[in-house]
Amino acid sequence: MFKNHFKTAWRNIFRNKTATLINLFGLSVSLVAFIFIALWVQNELTFDGFNKDAKDIYLVKTDFGRGDGPDPLTALPVADAVRKVSGTAYIARMAPSHGTLKVNGRLFDEKASVVVDSDWFKILHYDVLSGDIQSFNNNPFSFILTQSKAKQLFGDKNPVGQFVRFDTSLYQVRTIVKDNPINSSFQFEMLAPMAARFAVRRGNQNDWGNLSYRTFVKVIPATDVIAFAQHATAVSQELSKRDHLSLQFQPLRELHFDTKAADWMFRRGSHMAVFVFSVLGILLLITASINYVNLTIAKANARTKEISIRKIMGGSRLQLFIQFLTESFLLCILALSISLVIILITLPIFNRLTETGFRVSFTSPFLWSILIGTLFTATLFIGVFPSLTLSLFKPLDYLHGFTILKFRNTTLRKSLVVFQFVIGIVLMIGTIVIFLQMRLAQSSAAQYNRSQVVSLSLPFNLLSKVGYDWDKIFLFSNTFKHELQKISSVQNAVVTSTSIEGGMNSSSAPNWYWKDQDTAINDPVVRVSIGPEGKDIFNFQVKEGRWFEPDGRDRKNFVLNETAVKDLGIREPVIGQIFARIGGDTGQIVGVIKDYNFSSLYNKVGPMVIACNGHEDLQMTLFAKITPGNIPQAMSAIASTWKQLIPDAPFKYQFTDQAFDNLYKDDLRTSKLALLFSCISIIISALGLFGLAAFVAEQKRKEIGIRKVMGASVAQITVLLSRDFVILVLIAIVIASPIAYWTMSRWLQNFVYKINLSWWIFASAGILAVLIAVLTISGQAIRAALANPAKSLRAE
């Protein structure tokens, strides 16, 4: 029996070549998207879950009661305070340790290096391949390398016992560990003991205001975390003498989805993105399944004779159901086989798009669970309804044009076409909205000039050479600046304390002083130090007063943005007001610049205080403005200057356009995926429309022949065949528009500054959908209209 089912199924699949090709293409593409989305969603939902006792691991956060929320960074003594609390199993700190690595004469700019406490490996899971953790902990200048990092530095040799130079210190490789999974927040390639940091760092590391560490604690199972946090806060307040300080404990499994925390060391995810793409994957699979259902039901009349004979020969409804479900199952196996080939080819592209590192391993139980689950899900979507419809076939119902659910065949087919295009149009509108919002972000940041500007970050090992003397660093930075200004393809250069967008230092308003200050104001104030050349390079717009003079007279003075003047309550006249940072030199406000969004559109523009170069901030960043059309020559000259002044560090730079894009990389990634999925959805829908148009043209072959004999033109017949389908697309536009409006309004609520959802956005998507439908249908319609009526009307 089953042999007969399979033989008949193969026959029917290959007999209807056009329908099979349409179904195979749509299913294969949608299965590729569905499997990729399933891999990505599973990866997101299992972040950090591979760690043993992950439910008992927490990130310690510090809150100083300034109104800006808890900080993911802690001071060094916080760990000692928490260690005193009953319920602590292990606690460990981690801090970045960027620098220049020198191995066998080669230089590497290391950004994925950290220092950790000895209990780090009792809290988080690592698989040791060679060496051991104990010898690493016992020797301050030691390194743990990941497997991929060891291969990059030493090839196939075992690096354990080898010495490498990191900045000015010599380290020995003690241990090699497996790379952490891609669903780990801790993607660090080199780890050193915390003692190494204390050996090279000067200054008061025990200052409770020095927030430089990420602290993780593993509590004893069944610990009451709320009571634990209260006790830890009380101990910290007692040791720090700060009554307003409090500690919060964030579960490790929530770390990845904490989108409010602006901590660059951990990659963040979004529950909303997981939900949206999960729904998208299912909708794409449904869209492709609709093509199969539509075409199968449309061609049901071709199988009436087969069904009737099977019933006369004693075939039961169950046997018929299994027969037609077998066809669906075999088609899904074919589509899944094609999908696997496509996945193997496109996996590198998907990894680049999503910034992941998925690998296809056919020994992976998880991969097989996804493939088998996808196979049966697709079979369910495409097989059950057509199989029920055909197996429960009744000649009388068929002659009246009804399906199993007592819907007319044409009504069901039209409803499914509308549903397909609703999905596609919603995705198109979403893509347009995301694109416009990203363009708004770029235009808002372009209030200062980012084009042709490159930033250079001086290496940390420079600090060791000059003994952490800020004046010497300032002198060196300005020497570098003057050398850059000598380059003919460089318009100008400036020294700053940091970037002018994102990642800037901040302090609360009480850390500043101005006349008639309202002590109740506790807003966080962003501060940045920029040289006099900054105005010309970034094109800051001075609203009041002036910019810094180049003769050094403004070394102690400040320029504020509009929001700082407003939020800090600085009274008129603003220019000339005394302004100072507590503990620093007293200066004046010499100018006010127009606001620009130095963070992102997710956040409201906050108060910004700009100091003149050399004023209280470490000068380690340079910006160079390159003359148009001279980037290659300029970068070559800048690289030569770098090599001349800093020969022991690799040349590293970043264009500010790239730095800006990093602020919105998740949204940009979402927009690319939305565009990809909307294209897939529309293509699949168009394929289904193509198949139905071909079926309708064939069904109306004689009618078209009679109309042509009666004098109907090609244009009239084309309109006749296209009209109903275009109406369906127009109905889809009406349904999709409010759905898209509601969805994108919710997404835009994440932004403080956002676009308006204008009518033309929906009109553009609708017009595009209609054009795609017309182009898809017109080919079949014109072909039918041009057919010879004599052949159409010939008796069978």
C-alpha positions in Angstrom: 0.0 0.0 0.0 2.7 2.5 1.0 4.7 1.6 -2.1 1.7 2.5 -4.2 1.3 5.8 -2.3 4.9 6.8 -2.9 4.9 5.7 -6.6 1.6 7.7 -7.3 3.0 10.7 -5.3 6.2 10.8 -7.4 4.2 10.5 -10.6 1.9 13.4 -9.7 4.8 15.6 -8.5 6.7 15.3 -11.8 3.6 15.3 -14.0 2.7 18.9 -13.0 6.1 20.5 -13.7 5.0 24.2 -13.5 3.2 23.8 -10.2 6.0 21.6 -8.8 8.7 24.2 -9.8 6.7 27.0 -8.2 6.1 25.1 -5.0 9.6 23.9 -4.8 11.1 27.3 -5.3 8.8 29.0 -2.8 9.1 26.3 -0.2 12.9 26.0 -0.5 13.5 29.8 -0.1 11.0 30.0 2.8 12.6 26.9 4.5 16.0 28.5 4.2 14.7 31.7 5.9 12.8 29.6 8.5 15.8 27.5 9.4 18.1 30.5 9.6 15.6 32.4 11.8 15.2 29.2 14.0 18.9 29.0 14.5 19.2 32.7 15.4 16.2 32.6 17.7 17.5 29.6 19.6 20.9 31.2 19.9 19.3 34.3 21.4 17.1 32.5 23.8 19.8 30.3 25.2 22.4 33.1 25.7 24.7 32.2 28.6 22.5 29.3 29.6 25.3 26.8 29.0 27.1 28.0 32.2 26.5 25.6 35.1 24.1 27.0 37.7 23.4 30.1 35.4 20.3 30.8 37.5 22.6 31.6 40.5 25.0 34.0 38.7 24.4 37.7 38.8 26.0 40.9 37.6 26.5 43.4 40.3 25.3 47.0 39.5 26.0 50.2 41.3 23.4 53.0 41.8 24.6 56.3 43.3 21.0 57.7 43.3 21.7 60.3 40.6 18.6 59.5 38.7 20.4 58.0 35.7 19.7 54.4 36.8 22.1 51.6 37.9 25.6 51.4 36.4 26.9 48.0 35.2 30.3 49.1 36.4 31.4 48.8 40.0 34.4 50.0 42.0 37.1 47.6 43.0 36.0 47.3 46.8 32.5 46.2 45.9 33.6 42.6 45.5 35.1 42.7 49.0 31.9 44.1 50.4 29.7 41.4 48.7 32.1 38.7 49.8 31.2 39.5 53.4 27.5 38.7 52.8 26.1 35.4 53.7 25.1 33.5 50.6 28.1 34.4 48.4 29.6 31.3 46.9 32.1 33.0 44.5 32.7 36.5 43.4 35.1 37.8 40.7 35.8 41.1 38.9 36.7 41.6 35.3 38.1 44.7 33.5 39.2 45.3 29.9 42.9 45.2 29.2 43.4 46.7 25.7 46.9 47.1 24.4 49.5 46.0 21.8 50.6 42.4 21.6 53.9 41.5 20.1 54.5 37.9 19.0 57.5 36.8 17.0 58.0 40.3 15.7 54.4 40.8 14.7 52.2 43.5 16.3 48.5 43.0 17.2 46.0 45.6 18.5 44.2 43.5 21.1 40.7 44.6 22.0 39.3 41.3 23.3 41.7 41.0 26.3 40.5 41.2 29.9 41.9 40.7 33.4 40.0 38.5 35.9 40.0 37.4 39.5 40.9 33.8 40.3 37.3 32.8 41.1 36.2 33.8 37.5 36.6 30.2 36.4 34.5 28.9 39.3 31.6 31.2 38.2 31.7 30.8 34.4 32.3 27.7 32.3 35.5 27.2 30.3 36.8 24.0 28.6 40.6 23.6 29.2 42.4 22.1 26.2 46.0 22.4 27.5 47.7 23.8 30.6 45.8 24.4 33.8 43.9 27.2 35.5 45.9 26.9 38.8 49.2 27.8 37.3 47.5 30.8 35.6 46.1 32.0 38.9 49.5 31.6 40.7 51.5 33.7 38.2 50.5 37.3 37.8 51.9 37.8 34.3 50.1 34.9 32.7 47.8 34.5 29.7 44.9 32.2 28.9 44.3 32.1 25.1 41.2 30.8 23.3 41.8 28.0 20.8 41.3 30.3 17.8 43.5 33.1 19.3 46.3 30.6 19.9 46.0 29.4 16.3 46.1 33.0 15.0 49.3 33.8 17.0 51.2 30.5 17.0 49.7 28.4 14.2 49.5 24.7 14.9 52.2 24.8 17.6 51.3 24.4 21.3 51.8 27.9 22.7 51.7 26.8 26.4 55.0 28.0 28.0 55.6 30.6 25.2 56.4 34.2 26.2 54.7 37.2 24.5 55.0 40.9 25.1 51.8 42.8 25.9 52.5 46.6 26.0 55.7 46.9 28.1 55.3 43.6 30.1 56.3 40.1 29.3 53.6 37.4 29.8 53.7 33.6 29.6 51.0 31.6 28.0 49.8 29.1 30.6 46.5 27.7 29.4 44.5 27.2 26.2 40.7 27.0 26.4 38.0 26.3 23.8 36.3 29.3 22.2 33.2 30.2 24.1 30.0 29.4 22.2 28.5 32.1 20.0 25.6 32.4 22.6 28.0 33.6 25.3 28.3 37.2 26.4 31.9 36.6 27.2 33.7 36.6 23.9 37.2 37.4 25.3 40.2 35.9 23.5 42.9 36.6 26.1 42.6 36.6 29.9 45.2 37.7 32.4 45.1 37.6 36.2 43.8 40.8 38.0 47.2 41.0 39.7 48.8 42.0 36.3 46.5 45.1 36.2 47.5 46.1 39.7 51.2 45.7 38.8 51.0 48.2 35.9 48.2 50.6 37.0 48.8 53.5 39.3 46.3 55.6 41.1 43.8 54.9 43.9 42.2 51.7 42.6 40.2 51.4 45.9 38.3 54.7 45.3 34.5 53.9 45.5 34.0 56.5 42.8 36.3 54.7 40.3 33.8 52.6 38.4 36.1 50.5 36.2 35.1 46.8 36.9 32.3 44.4 36.0 31.7 42.2 39.0 29.9 38.9 38.9 28.8 36.9 41.9 27.6 33.3 42.2 25.3 32.8 45.1 24.5 29.6 47.0 21.5 27.9 45.5 18.1 28.9 47.0 19.5 32.2 48.3 16.9 35.0 48.7 18.4 37.5 46.2 16.3 40.4 47.4 17.5 40.0 51.0 21.0 39.3 49.7 21.0 42.6 47.8 19.8 44.6 50.8 22.5 43.1 53.0 25.2 43.8 50.3 24.0 47.4 50.0 24.2 47.9 53.8 27.7 46.5 53.9 28.8 48.7 51.0 27.3 51.8 52.5 29.1 51.2 55.7 32.5 50.6 54.0 32.2 53.5 51.5 30.6 56.0 53.9 28.0 56.7 51.1 24.4 56.5 52.3 23.0 57.0 48.8 24.9 54.0 47.3 22.9 50.8 46.5 23.8 47.6 44.8 21.5 45.7 42.4 21.9 42.2 41.1 21.0 41.3 37.5 20.6 37.6 36.6 23.1 36.4 34.1 20.4 35.1 31.8 19.0 38.7 31.6 22.3 40.3 30.7 22.0 39.8 27.0 18.5 41.3 26.8 19.3 44.4 28.9 19.0 46.9 26.1 19.1 49.9 28.5 22.6 49.1 29.6 25.1 50.9 27.4 28.0 48.5 28.1 30.1 47.9 25.0 31.7 44.8 26.4 28.6 42.6 26.0 26.6 42.1 22.9 22.9 42.9 23.5 19.8 41.3 22.1 16.1 42.2 22.0 13.1 40.2 23.1 11.1 42.2 20.6 13.5 41.2 17.7 13.2 37.6 18.8 9.4 37.8 18.7 9.2 39.7 15.4 11.6 37.4 13.6 9.9 34.2 15.0 6.6 35.5 13.6 8.3 36.4 10.3 9.7 32.9 9.9 6.3 31.3 10.5 4.6 33.8 8.1 7.1 33.1 5.4 6.5 29.4 5.7 2.8 30.0 5.6 3.2 32.3 2.5 4.9 29.5 0.6 2.4 26.9 1.8 -0.4 29.0 0.5 1.0 28.6 -3.0 0.8 24.8 -2.7 -2.7 24.9 -1.2 -4.0 27.3 -3.9 -2.5 25.4 -6.8 -3.6 22.0 -5.4 -7.2 23.1 -4.9 -7.3 25.0 -8.2 -6.2 21.8 -10.1 -8.5 19.5 -8.1 -10.7 18.9 -11.1 -7.8 17.2 -12.8 -7.9 14.6 -10.1 -11.6 13.9 -9.8 -11.3 10.9 -12.0 -8.5 9.5 -9.9 -10.3 10.0 -6.7 -13.6 8.5 -8.0 -11.8 5.4 -9.3 -10.0 4.9 -5.9 -13.3 5.2 -4.1 -15.0 2.8 -6.4 -12.2 0.3 -5.9 -12.8 0.5 -2.1 -10.3 3.2 -1.1 -11.2 4.7 2.3 -11.0 8.4 3.2 -8.0 7.6 5.4 -6.2 6.0 2.6 -6.9 8.9 0.3 -5.8 11.3 3.0 -2.5 9.4 3.4 -2.0 9.4 -0.4 -2.3 13.1 -0.7 -0.4 13.8 2.5 2.4 11.6 1.1 2.7 13.9 -1.9 3.0 16.9 0.4 5.6 15.1 2.5 7.7 14.1 -0.5 7.6 17.7 -1.9 8.8 19.0 1.5 11.7 16.5 1.5 12.7 17.7 -1.9 12.4 21.4 -0.8 14.3 20.7 2.4 17.1 19.0 0.4 17.4 22.0 -1.8 17.3 24.3 1.2 20.2 22.5 2.8 22.3 23.2 -0.3 21.3 26.8 -0.3 22.1 27.1 3.5 25.6 25.7 3.0 26.2 28.2 0.3 24.7 31.3 2.0 25.7 30.6 5.6 28.8 32.9 5.4 26.5 35.7 4.1 24.0 35.1 6.9 26.8 35.1 9.5 28.1 38.5 8.2 24.6 39.9 8.2 23.7 38.9 11.7 27.3 39.1 13.1 27.2 35.5 14.3 29.3 32.5 13.7 26.9 29.6 13.0 28.3 26.4 11.6 26.4 23.6 10.0 27.4 20.3 11.6 25.3 17.3 10.6 26.3 15.6 13.8 24.5 18.3 15.8 21.4 17.0 17.5 20.0 20.6 17.6 20.4 21.0 13.8 18.6 17.7 13.2 15.8 18.7 15.6 15.3 22.0 13.6 15.4 20.1 10.3 13.0 17.4 11.4 10.7 19.9 13.1 10.8 22.2 10.0 10.0 19.2 7.8 6.9 18.2 9.8 5.8 21.8 10.3 6.0 22.4 6.5 4.1 19.2 5.8 1.4 20.2 8.3 1.1 23.7 6.7 1.0 22.5 3.0 -0.5 19.1 3.4 -3.4 18.7 5.8 -6.0 21.0 4.3 -5.5 20.0 0.6 -5.4 16.3 1.7 -8.7 16.7 3.7 -10.3 18.5 0.8 -9.4 15.9 -1.8 -9.9 12.8 0.4 -13.4 14.0 1.5 -14.3 14.9 -2.1 -18.0 14.7 -3.0 -18.9 15.0 -6.6 -22.0 17.0 -5.9 -20.1 19.5 -3.7 -17.4 19.8 -6.4 -19.9 20.5 -9.1 -21.2 23.4 -7.0 -17.7 24.6 -6.5 -17.4 24.1 -2.7 -14.4 22.9 -0.6 -14.5 20.7 2.5 -15.2 23.8 4.6 -18.2 24.7 2.4 -16.2 27.7 1.0 -16.3 28.2 -2.7 -13.0 27.3 -4.3 -12.6 30.8 -5.7 -13.4 32.4 -2.4 -10.8 30.4 -0.6 -8.2 31.0 -3.3 -8.8 34.7 -3.2 -8.6 34.9 0.5 -5.3 33.1 0.5 -3.9 35.5 -2.1 -5.0 38.5 -0.1 -3.3 37.0 3.0 -0.1 36.5 1.1 0.0 40.1 -0.1 -1.0 41.5 3.3 2.2 39.9 4.7 4.4 41.2 1.9 2.9 44.8 2.1 3.3 45.0 5.9 7.0 44.0 5.4 7.5 46.5 2.7 6.0 49.3 4.8 8.2 48.2 7.7 11.3 48.3 5.6 10.5 51.8 4.3 9.9 53.1 7.8 13.1 51.6 9.2 15.1 53.1 6.3 13.6 56.6 6.9 14.2 56.4 10.6 17.9 55.5 10.0 18.1 58.3 7.5 16.8 60.7 10.2 19.4 59.4 12.5 22.1 60.2 10.0 20.8 63.6 9.2 20.5 64.5 12.9 24.1 63.5 13.5 25.1 65.4 10.4 24.4 68.6 12.2 28.2 68.3 12.6 30.3 67.2 9.7 31.3 63.5 9.8 32.3 63.0 6.2 36.0 62.5 5.4 36.9 62.5 9.2 39.1 59.8 10.6 39.8 59.2 14.3 43.0 57.8 15.8 43.1 56.4 19.3 46.6 56.5 20.9 47.7 53.2 22.4 47.6 52.5 26.1 51.2 51.5 26.3 52.0 55.2 25.6 50.9 55.9 29.2 53.5 53.5 30.5 56.3 55.2 28.5 55.5 58.7 29.9 54.7 57.5 33.4 51.0 58.4 33.3 51.9 62.1 33.2 48.9 63.8 31.6 50.9 66.9 30.6 53.4 64.7 28.7 50.6 62.8 27.0 49.0 66.2 26.0 52.4 67.3 24.6 52.8 64.1 22.7 49.2 64.2 21.3 49.7 67.8 20.1 53.0 66.8 18.5 51.2 64.1 16.6 48.5 66.7 15.7 51.0 69.1 14.3 52.6 66.3 12.2 49.1 65.5 10.8 48.5 69.1 9.9 51.7 69.1 7.8 50.2 66.5 5.5 48.9 68.2 2.3 45.9 65.9 2.0 44.8 66.7 5.6 42.7 69.9 6.0 43.1 70.0 9.7 43.5 67.9 12.9 42.4 68.2 16.5 43.1 66.5 19.8 40.2 65.4 22.0 39.6 63.4 25.1 37.2 60.9 23.5 34.9 60.5 20.5 32.2 63.2 20.1 29.4 60.6 19.8 28.7 57.8 22.2 31.0 56.4 24.9 31.8 59.8 26.5 32.5 60.5 30.1 29.7 61.9 32.3 29.3 63.1 35.8 26.3 64.4 37.7 25.4 68.1 37.9 26.5 68.4 41.6 30.1 67.8 40.4 29.9 71.2 38.6 29.6 74.7 39.9 27.9 77.8 38.4 26.4 81.0 39.8 23.0 80.6 41.5 23.2 76.8 41.1 20.1 74.8 42.0 21.4 72.0 44.2 18.3 69.9 43.5 19.5 69.4 39.9 21.1 66.0 39.7 21.2 65.4 35.9 24.1 63.5 34.3 26.3 65.9 32.4 28.4 64.6 29.5 31.9 66.2 29.2 34.4 66.2 26.4 37.6 68.1 25.8 38.2 69.4 22.3 40.9 71.6 20.8 40.2 75.0 19.1 40.4 73.2 15.6 37.3 71.1 16.5 34.8 73.7 15.3 36.1 73.7 11.7 36.5 69.9 11.6 33.0 69.1 13.0 31.2 72.2 11.9 29.6 72.9 15.3 27.0 75.7 15.0 27.7 78.4 17.6 24.3 79.9 18.7 25.6 82.4 21.2 29.1 83.7 22.2 32.1 82.2 20.4 34.2 79.1 20.1 37.6 78.6 21.7 40.4 80.9 20.5 43.6 79.2 19.2 46.0 81.3 21.3 45.4 79.2 24.5 43.5 81.9 26.4 40.5 79.5 26.8 42.4 76.6 28.3 40.1 76.8 31.4 36.9 77.9 29.7 33.9 76.0 28.5 31.3 75.8 25.7 27.9 74.3 26.5 25.2 73.0 24.3 21.6 74.4 24.4 20.3 71.6 26.6 23.0 72.2 29.2 22.0 75.8 29.5 18.3 74.9 29.8 18.5 71.8 32.0 21.1 73.2 34.4 19.1 76.4 34.8 21.9 78.7 33.9 20.6 82.3 34.0 21.1 85.1 31.5 23.5 86.4 30.5 25.0 82.9 29.9 28.2 84.2 28.2 30.7 85.2 30.8 29.2 83.1 33.7 31.6 81.5 36.1 31.6 77.7 35.5 33.9 75.0 37.0 34.2 71.4 37.7 34.4 70.6 41.4 38.1 70.1 42.3 39.2 71.7 39.0 40.2 75.1 37.8 37.5 77.8 37.6 36.6 79.1 34.1 33.9 80.8 32.2 31.2 80.0 29.6 32.4 81.5 26.4 29.9 80.0 24.0 26.7 78.0 23.4 26.4 75.6 20.5 23.3 74.2 18.9 22.3 70.7 20.1 23.4 67.7 18.1 22.5 64.1 19.1 25.8 62.8 20.5 24.3 59.6 21.7 21.5 58.1 19.5 17.9 58.8 18.6 16.9 56.4 21.4 17.9 59.0 23.9 17.0 62.6 24.4 19.8 65.1 23.9 21.4 65.7 27.3 23.5 68.4 28.8 27.0 68.6 27.3 30.0 70.5 28.6 32.9 71.0 26.2 36.3 72.0 27.7 39.2 73.4 25.8 42.1 71.0 25.2 44.3 70.1 28.1 41.7 70.9 30.7 41.3 68.0 33.3 40.8 65.2 30.7 43.2 62.7 29.3 44.0 63.6 25.6 44.3 60.3 23.8 42.2 60.7 20.6 42.9 62.6 17.4 40.6 63.5 14.5 41.9 64.4 11.1 39.7 66.0 8.3 40.8 64.7 4.9 40.4 66.8 1.8 37.8 65.4 -0.6 39.1 62.7 -3.0 42.4 62.2 -1.2 41.6 59.4 1.3 44.1 56.9 0.0 47.0 59.4 -0.1 46.0 60.8 3.3 45.7 57.4 5.0 49.1 56.4 3.6 50.7 59.6 5.0 48.9 59.2 8.3 50.1 55.6 8.6 53.7 56.7 8.0 53.4 59.4 10.7 52.0 56.8 13.1 54.9 54.4 12.4 57.4 57.2 12.9 56.0 58.3 16.3 54.5 55.1 17.6 56.6 52.3 16.0 55.7 49.7 18.7 52.0 49.8 18.1 49.9 48.7 15.1 48.2 51.5 13.1 44.5 51.7 14.1 41.9 54.1 13.0 38.2 54.5 12.3 36.2 56.8 10.2 33.5 58.6 12.2 30.8 57.4 9.7 31.6 53.9 10.9 31.6 54.9 14.5 28.1 56.4 14.0 26.8 53.3 12.3 27.8 51.3 15.3 25.2 53.2 17.4 22.5 51.8 15.1 24.1 48.5 14.0 21.2 46.5 15.5 18.6 48.6 13.7 20.6 48.6 10.5 20.9 44.8 10.8 17.1 44.7 11.4 16.4 46.9 8.3 18.6 44.6 6.1 16.8 41.5 7.4 13.4 43.2 7.0 14.2 44.1 3.4 15.4 40.6 2.7 12.3 39.0 4.1 10.0 41.4 2.4 11.6 40.6 -0.9 11.3 36.9 -0.3 7.6 37.3 0.8 6.7 39.3 -2.3 8.6 36.9 -4.7 6.8 33.9 -3.2 3.4 35.7 -3.4 4.1 36.7 -7.0 5.0 33.1 -7.9 1.7 32.0 -6.5 -0.1 34.7 -8.4 1.7 33.6 -11.6 0.6 30.0 -11.1 -3.0 31.0 -10.4 -3.0 33.4 -13.4 -1.8 30.5 -15.6 -4.6 28.2 -14.2 -7.3 30.9 -14.8 -6.1 31.6 -18.3 -6.2 27.9 -19.1 -9.7 27.6 -17.4 -11.0 30.5 -19.5 -9.3 29.4 -22.7 -12.6 28.9 -24.6 -14.2 32.0 -23.2 -11.1 34.0 -24.4 -11.4 32.4 -27.9 -15.1 33.3 -28.2 -14.4 36.9 -27.1 -11.6 37.2 -29.7 -13.9 35.9 -32.4 -16.5 38.5 -31.2 -13.9 41.3 -31.7 -12.3 41.7 -28.3 -8.9 43.3 -28.4 -5.7 42.0 -26.7 -5.9 44.9 -24.2 -9.5 44.1 -23.3 -8.8 40.4 -22.7 -5.7 41.3 -20.6 -7.7 43.7 -18.4 -10.4 40.9 -18.1 -7.9 38.4 -16.7 -5.9 40.9 -14.6 -8.8 42.9 -13.0 -9.8 40.3 -10.3 -6.2 39.8 -9.2 -5.5 43.6 -8.9 -8.7 44.0 -6.8 -7.3 41.3 -4.5 -4.1 43.2 -4.1 -6.0 46.5 -3.4 -7.9 44.7 -0.7 -4.6 43.5 0.8 -3.4 47.1 0.9 -6.4 48.2 2.8 -6.0 45.4 5.3 -2.2 45.7 5.6 -2.0 49.5 6.1 -3.5 49.7 9.6 -1.6 46.6 10.7 1.7 48.1 9.5 0.8 51.5 11.1 0.2 49.9 14.5 3.3 47.8 14.3 5.7 50.5 13.2 4.2 53.0 15.6 5.1 50.6 18.4 8.6 50.3 17.1 9.1 54.0 16.7 8.1 54.5 20.4 11.7 53.3 21.2 13.0 56.5 19.8 12.8 59.9 21.4 13.2 61.5 17.9 11.3 59.8 15.2 9.7 60.2 11.8 6.0 60.8 11.1 4.1 57.9 9.5 3.0 59.8 6.4 0.4 58.6 4.0 2.8 58.4 1.1 4.8 55.6 2.9 1.7 53.3 2.7 0.8 54.6 -0.8 4.4 53.8 -2.1 4.2 50.2 -0.7 0.8 49.8 -2.2 1.7 51.0 -5.6 4.8 48.8 -5.6 2.6 45.8 -4.7 0.2 46.6 -7.5 3.0 46.9 -10.0 4.5 43.6 -9.0 1.1 41.9 -9.3 0.4 43.5 -12.7 3.8 42.5 -14.1 3.3 39.0 -12.8 -0.2 38.5 -14.2 0.3 40.5 -17.5 2.6 37.9 -19.0 0.1 35.1 -18.7 -2.8 37.4 -19.7 -1.1 38.7 -22.9 -0.1 35.1 -23.8 -3.7 33.9 -23.4 -5.0 37.0 -25.4 -2.6 36.3 -28.3 -3.5 32.6 -28.5 -5.1 31.4 -31.7 -8.9 31.3 -31.1 -9.2 28.4 -33.6 -7.1 26.2 -31.3 -8.9 27.4 -28.2 -12.4 26.5 -29.7 -11.3 23.2 -31.3 -13.3 20.3 -29.9 -11.3 17.9 -27.7 
